[in-house]
């Protein structure tokens, strides 16, 4: 697999987000192609993200962050046009 770091190129934060999203969506689609239910993939991805963030920032910080999610969801921050 190609690695920007090994190629000596540092990615901007936006580029890192785009690459990370592409890699995660590839894994997501692969799981679904293997017969994993979409709801299982979604809840597992949320668990992985939250547990990783709790490990990095602590439970209180992540709890505070998640209180903003309903508003962000309602205003379309996570809606992908398609």
C-alpha positions in Angstrom: 0.0 0.0 0.0 1.3 3.5 -0.9 2.3 5.6 2.0 2.7 9.4 1.8 4.9 9.3 4.9 7.3 6.8 3.3 7.3 8.8 0.1 8.5 11.8 2.1 5.4 13.9 1.6 3.6 15.4 4.6 -0.1 15.8 4.1 -2.1 18.8 5.3 -4.8 18.1 7.9 -7.5 18.3 5.2 -5.6 15.9 3.0 -5.2 13.5 5.9 -9.0 13.7 6.6 -9.7 12.9 2.9 -7.4 9.9 2.8 -8.6 8.6 6.2 -12.2 8.9 5.1 -11.5 7.1 1.8 -9.7 4.3 3.7 -12.5 4.0 6.3 -15.2 3.9 3.6 -13.2 1.2 1.7 -13.1 -0.9 4.9 -16.8 -0.2 5.6 -17.8 -1.3 2.1 -15.5 -4.4 2.4 -17.3 -5.4 5.6 -20.7 -5.0 3.9 -19.5 -6.9 0.9 -18.6 -9.8 3.2 -22.1 -9.9 4.6 -21.8 -7.7 7.7 -25.0 -5.8 8.4 -24.7 -2.0 7.9 -26.0 -1.3 11.4 -23.4 -3.6 12.9 -20.6 -1.8 10.9 -22.0 1.6 11.9 -22.2 0.8 15.6 -18.8 -0.8 15.6 -17.3 2.2 13.8 -18.9 4.5 16.4 -17.5 2.4 19.2 -14.0 2.3 17.7 -14.0 6.1 17.2 -15.4 6.9 20.7 -13.1 4.5 22.5 -10.1 5.8 20.7 -11.0 9.4 21.5 -11.7 8.5 25.1 -8.2 7.0 25.3 -6.7 10.2 23.9 -8.8 12.9 25.5 -10.6 11.3 28.5 -14.3 10.5 29.1 -15.3 14.0 30.2 -14.0 15.7 27.0 -15.6 13.1 24.8 -18.9 13.3 26.6 -18.8 17.1 26.2 -18.0 16.7 22.5 -20.9 14.3 22.0 -23.5 16.7 23.4 -22.9 18.8 20.3 -23.7 15.9 17.9 -27.5 16.2 17.7 -27.3 19.9 16.6 -24.5 19.1 14.1 -26.5 16.1 12.7 -29.6 18.3 12.3 -27.7 21.0 10.5 -26.2 18.5 8.0 -22.5 18.4 9.2 -22.5 14.6 8.5 -24.7 14.5 5.5 -22.9 13.3 2.4 -24.5 14.5 -0.9 -25.1 11.6 -3.2 
